Amino acid sequence: MSQFIGRDRKARRAYGFDEIALVPSDMTINPDEVDIKLTLGDQTFGIPFLASAMDGVVDPAFAIAMGKLGGLAVLNLEGIYVRYEDYQSILEDIATATPEQATKLVQKLYEEPIKEKLIAKRIREIKKAKVPCAVSSIPQKAEKYGKIAEEAGADIFVVQSTVTTVKHVSSAYKVVDFTKFCKSMKIPVLLGNCVTYKVALDLADTGCAGILVGIGPGSACTTRGVLGLGVPQVTAIADCAAAREVYYKKTGRRVAIIADGGMSTGGDVCKSFACGADAVMVGSAFARAKEAPGKGFHWGMATPHANLPRGTRIRVGTTGSLEQILYGPADLDDGTQNLVGALRTSMGNLGASTIPEMQLTEIVIAPAIRTEGKLFQSAQRVGMGK
């Protein structure tokens, strides 16, 4: 429902994770017996968790670790791993830079040209471990890198930019035809990012296997501050999920909605699924893993932009192993560990045996959900008061 924000100017109310809560069901289920598998095209994964294609989160070693734990990590084909043969010293430089130096340093490091031979090499390194391999590029490089990735054995190809639309106008470079691209690829293609019903419907119509939802919610992203763009994730996911349902009724083909960004706790993850997501793509939570290449730091994909960086390097720290963050046991009381356990337990309390059933959960608007009765936690900065 729109509200007037000025004379003859209306705006629609949108919601974020901290403004809603999930209502428990009148039936509960053993969390160990719920089904949380994810299907992308003709491929199935044990858990509906993807690691963001960010250099502080995913390198080949992290992708292997994630794959062995049932998830899927996306390697950025325009990051430092395909620019430098030996990248450990680069990661060290980024981790030790002062906050004032960080953005300029990252911009300079990413001026090194991409080496196509390294694209194939990194993919083969991941596949050698017998785990799924997912890689990403911006739309302008998709056709070129997509073929290299496919030939090297990649399983999933992600075309990702800050704002992705089927209808893109440019006289400076060739515009990729997403429908033609998806048909030409022999592996599933994910497209993103978007936040609206109409764009999600257009993207689904290209033949892609999944759509990434989220513009600016990531912890290292400054797009909302720099460009003023974005829709809070609860509303964005719900709108794009509605497009998925309409497209499914029309074609019989189900396209996965992947919530990308803005989720720092298990509660946020659970709310994403209840709002309509089929999977979540997480960055900062995984950047805190011992296996993450960022050494306790995390920076967004748009940080190295030569003229207008739309990300920043943040310190997230290192809190545990990737297995601990995914499956526990949790040492922290803030909901950032055992994300899979949180999802299973939430589904059990919601009486949802599958993700599609969880998407039917009753949701209430609850702006006090994080503060009600939490005075002592807030005062002592523990649990939900951090």
C-alpha positions in Angstrom: 0.0 0.0 0.0 1.5 3.3 -1.1 1.8 6.4 1.1 2.2 10.0 0.2 5.8 11.2 0.8 5.0 14.7 -0.6 2.6 16.5 -2.8 1.5 14.1 -5.6 4.3 11.8 -4.8 3.7 8.3 -3.4 6.1 5.6 -2.2 5.4 1.9 -1.3 6.4 0.7 2.1 9.1 -2.0 2.1 10.4 -4.2 4.9 13.7 -5.6 6.1 14.5 -8.6 8.2 14.4 -6.8 11.5 10.8 -5.7 10.9 9.1 -9.2 10.6 8.8 -12.4 12.5 7.7 -15.9 11.6 4.6 -17.4 13.4 5.0 -21.0 14.7 2.6 -23.6 13.4 0.0 -25.7 15.2 2.1 -28.7 14.2 5.8 -29.3 14.7 8.3 -31.6 13.0 11.5 -33.3 14.0 14.2 -30.9 12.5 16.3 -33.9 11.4 13.4 -35.1 9.1 12.9 -31.9 7.1 14.1 -31.7 3.5 16.4 -28.8 2.7 17.9 -29.9 -0.6 18.4 -27.4 -3.4 17.8 -28.0 -7.1 19.4 -25.8 -9.8 18.6 -27.0 -13.3 19.5 -30.7 -13.3 21.7 -30.5 -10.3 20.9 -31.1 -6.6 22.8 -29.9 -3.6 22.6 -31.1 0.0 22.0 -27.7 1.5 20.5 -24.5 0.1 23.5 -22.3 0.9 25.8 -20.6 -1.6 28.9 -18.6 -0.7 29.2 -15.2 -2.4 31.5 -14.7 -5.3 33.7 -12.3 -3.4 37.5 -12.6 -3.1 37.6 -12.3 0.7 35.2 -15.3 0.9 35.8 -17.8 -1.9 39.1 -19.0 -3.3 39.7 -22.5 -4.8 40.4 -24.0 -1.4 37.3 -22.5 0.2 35.2 -23.7 -2.8 36.5 -27.3 -2.2 35.7 -27.1 1.5 32.2 -25.7 0.9 31.5 -28.4 -1.7 32.6 -31.2 0.6 30.1 -29.9 3.2 27.2 -30.0 0.7 27.0 -26.4 -0.3 28.1 -24.4 -3.3 30.8 -21.6 -3.4 31.0 -19.2 -6.3 34.4 -18.2 -7.6 34.7 -14.7 -9.1 36.2 -14.9 -12.6 37.2 -11.3 -12.4 38.9 -11.5 -9.0 42.5 -11.8 -7.9 42.6 -15.6 -8.4 42.5 -15.2 -12.1 44.7 -12.1 -12.2 47.6 -13.5 -10.1 49.3 -16.9 -10.3 50.4 -16.5 -6.7 47.8 -14.6 -4.7 48.7 -15.3 -1.1 50.8 -12.2 -0.8 48.0 -10.1 -2.4 45.6 -11.3 0.3 48.1 -10.5 3.0 48.6 -6.9 1.6 44.8 -6.3 1.6 44.4 -7.7 5.2 47.3 -5.6 6.6 46.3 -2.3 4.8 44.9 0.5 7.0 41.3 1.5 6.5 42.5 4.7 4.8 44.6 2.7 2.3 42.3 -0.3 1.7 40.1 1.0 -1.1 42.9 2.6 -3.1 45.1 -0.6 -2.7 42.3 -2.9 -3.8 41.6 -0.6 -6.9 45.3 -0.8 -7.8 45.6 -4.6 -7.3 42.6 -5.2 -9.6 44.2 -3.2 -12.4 46.3 -6.4 -13.2 44.8 -8.0 -16.3 42.7 -11.1 -16.1 44.5 -14.2 -17.4 42.2 -16.6 -19.2 44.5 -19.5 -18.6 44.0 -19.0 -14.9 40.3 -19.3 -15.3 40.6 -22.8 -16.6 43.3 -23.6 -14.0 41.2 -22.5 -11.0 38.2 -24.5 -12.2 40.3 -27.6 -12.6 41.7 -27.2 -9.2 38.2 -27.2 -7.7 37.0 -30.1 -9.9 40.1 -32.2 -9.0 38.7 -32.4 -5.5 35.5 -34.0 -7.0 33.1 -31.2 -5.8 30.8 -28.9 -7.7 32.3 -25.8 -9.2 30.4 -22.5 -9.7 31.9 -19.4 -11.2 30.7 -15.9 -12.0 31.3 -13.0 -14.3 29.7 -9.7 -15.2 27.3 -9.7 -18.2 29.9 -8.1 -20.6 32.3 -11.0 -20.1 29.7 -13.8 -19.8 29.8 -15.2 -23.4 33.6 -15.3 -23.4 34.2 -16.6 -19.9 31.1 -18.9 -20.0 32.6 -21.0 -22.8 36.0 -21.2 -21.1 34.4 -22.2 -17.8 32.2 -24.8 -19.5 35.1 -26.4 -21.3 37.1 -26.5 -18.1 34.4 -28.4 -16.3 32.4 -25.9 -14.3 29.0 -27.0 -13.1 27.2 -23.7 -12.6 27.7 -20.3 -14.3 26.6 -17.1 -12.6 26.1 -13.8 -14.5 26.1 -11.1 -11.9 26.1 -7.3 -11.7 24.8 -4.7 -9.3 21.6 -4.3 -11.3 20.8 -6.8 -14.0 17.9 -6.5 -16.5 17.0 -8.3 -19.7 16.5 -4.9 -21.4 19.9 -3.2 -21.3 20.9 -0.3 -23.6 24.5 0.6 -24.6 26.3 1.9 -27.6 29.7 1.4 -26.0 29.7 -2.4 -25.9 27.8 -5.4 -27.1 24.8 -6.2 -24.9 24.5 -9.9 -24.0 21.3 -11.6 -25.0 20.5 -13.6 -21.9 18.0 -15.9 -23.6 20.5 -16.8 -26.3 23.3 -17.2 -23.7 21.2 -19.5 -21.4 20.3 -21.7 -24.4 23.9 -21.9 -25.6 25.3 -23.0 -22.2 25.2 -26.7 -21.4 25.3 -26.0 -17.7 22.7 -24.2 -15.5 23.0 -20.4 -15.5 22.1 -18.1 -12.6 21.3 -14.4 -13.3 21.3 -11.4 -11.0 20.9 -9.1 -9.2 17.4 -7.8 -9.1 14.8 -6.7 -6.6 11.5 -6.3 -8.5 8.7 -8.6 -9.7 8.9 -7.4 -13.4 12.6 -7.9 -13.7 12.5 -11.3 -12.0 9.7 -12.4 -14.4 11.8 -11.1 -17.4 14.9 -13.0 -16.1 13.0 -16.2 -15.5 11.8 -16.1 -19.1 15.4 -16.3 -20.4 15.7 -19.9 -19.4 18.0 -19.4 -16.4 18.0 -21.8 -13.5 18.0 -19.2 -10.8 17.7 -15.5 -10.0 19.8 -13.7 -7.4 17.8 -11.2 -5.4 19.4 -8.3 -3.5 20.8 -4.8 -4.4 23.0 -3.3 -1.7 22.1 -5.3 1.4 25.6 -6.9 1.7 27.7 -6.0 4.7 30.6 -4.8 2.5 28.4 -3.1 -0.1 27.9 0.6 -0.2 25.7 0.8 -3.3 22.7 2.1 -1.3 24.8 4.9 0.1 26.7 5.7 -3.1 23.9 5.3 -5.7 20.8 5.4 -3.5 19.5 2.1 -5.0 17.9 -0.8 -3.2 14.8 -2.4 -1.8 14.9 -4.0 1.7 15.3 -7.8 1.4 12.0 -9.0 2.8 10.0 -7.1 0.2 12.5 -7.8 -2.6 12.4 -11.6 -2.0 8.6 -11.7 -1.7 8.1 -9.7 -4.9 10.6 -11.9 -6.9 9.1 -15.1 -5.4 5.7 -13.9 -6.6 7.2 -13.7 -10.1 8.6 -17.2 -9.8 5.1 -18.6 -8.9 3.5 -16.8 -11.9 6.2 -18.1 -14.2 5.8 -21.7 -12.9 2.1 -21.6 -13.4 2.6 -20.4 -16.9 5.4 -22.7 -18.0 5.6 -25.6 -15.5 9.3 -24.8 -15.0 10.5 -23.7 -11.5 13.3 -21.1 -11.3 15.1 -20.8 -8.0 15.0 -17.5 -6.1 18.3 -17.0 -4.3 18.4 -14.3 -1.6 21.7 -12.6 -1.9 23.0 -10.4 0.9 21.8 -8.9 4.1 21.7 -12.1 6.2 24.0 -12.1 9.2 22.3 -14.6 11.4 20.3 -17.8 11.2 17.2 -15.9 11.9 17.8 -13.7 8.8 18.3 -16.9 6.8 15.1 -18.5 8.0 13.1 -15.3 7.2 14.5 -15.3 3.7 13.1 -18.8 3.0 9.8 -17.9 4.6 9.6 -14.8 2.3 10.0 -17.1 -0.7 13.6 -17.9 -1.2 14.7 -21.3 -2.4 18.3 -20.7 -1.4 20.5 -18.1 0.2 23.8 -16.6 -0.9 25.9 -15.5 2.1 29.1 -13.5 2.2 30.1 -12.0 5.6 29.1 -15.1 7.7 31.4 -17.3 5.6 34.1 -14.6 5.5 34.5 -15.3 9.2 35.5 -19.0 8.6 39.0 -20.1 9.2 39.0 -21.4 5.6 38.1 -18.0 4.1 41.0 -16.4 2.2 40.3 -12.8 3.5 42.1 -13.5 6.8 39.2 -12.0 8.8 38.4 -9.3 6.2 35.7 -9.0 3.6 35.3 -6.7 0.6 32.5 -6.4 -2.0 32.8 -7.1 -5.7 32.3 -3.5 -6.6 35.1 -2.3 -4.2 37.8 -2.2 -6.9 35.7 -0.2 -9.4 38.2 2.2 -11.0 36.1 5.4 -10.7 33.2 4.8 -8.3 33.8 2.0 -5.7 30.6 0.8 -4.3 32.0 -1.5 -1.6 34.4 -1.3 1.3 36.8 -3.6 3.1 35.4 -4.5 6.5 36.8 -6.5 9.3 34.6 -9.5 10.3 37.2 -11.4 12.3 37.6 -15.2 12.3 35.2 -17.0 14.6 35.4 -20.7 13.7 35.6 -23.3 10.9 33.3 -23.4 7.9 31.8 -26.6 9.3 31.1 -24.9 12.6 29.4 -22.0 10.8 27.3 -24.3 8.7 26.6 -27.2 11.1 27.9 -26.2 14.6 28.4 -26.7 17.4 28.0 -23.0 18.0 30.4 -21.3 20.3 28.8 -17.9 19.8 25.4 -16.7 21.1 24.6 -14.3 18.2 23.2 -16.6 15.7 26.1 -16.5 13.3 27.0 -20.2 13.6 25.2 -23.5 12.8 23.1 -21.8 10.1 21.9 -25.2 8.8 20.8 -26.2 12.2 18.9 -22.9 12.6 17.1 -23.5 9.3 16.2 -27.1 10.2 15.0 -26.1 13.7 13.0 -23.2 12.4 11.3 -25.4 9.8 10.5 -27.9 12.5 8.8 -25.3 14.6 6.9 -23.9 11.6 5.6 -27.3 10.7 7.4 -27.2 7.3 8.8 -30.4 6.0 10.2 -28.8 2.8 11.4 -25.4 1.7 8.2 -24.8 -0.5 6.1 -25.5 2.6 8.2 -23.0 4.6 7.4 -20.4 1.9 3.7 -20.6 3.1 4.6 -19.6 6.7 2.5 -16.9 8.4 4.6 -13.7 8.7 3.8 -10.8 11.0 5.1 -7.2 11.0 7.1 -7.0 14.2 9.5 -4.0 14.5 10.1 -4.8 18.1 11.1 -8.4 17.5 14.8 -7.9 18.2 14.3 -5.6 21.2 11.2 -6.8 23.1 12.3 -8.2 26.5 16.0 -7.9 25.5 17.0 -5.1 27.8 19.7 -7.0 29.7 21.2 -8.4 26.4 21.4 -5.0 25.0 22.9 -3.5 28.1 25.5 -6.2 28.3 26.0 -6.5 24.5 25.5 -10.2 24.4 23.2 -12.4 22.3 20.7 -10.3 20.4 22.0 -7.1 22.0 25.3 -7.1 20.1 
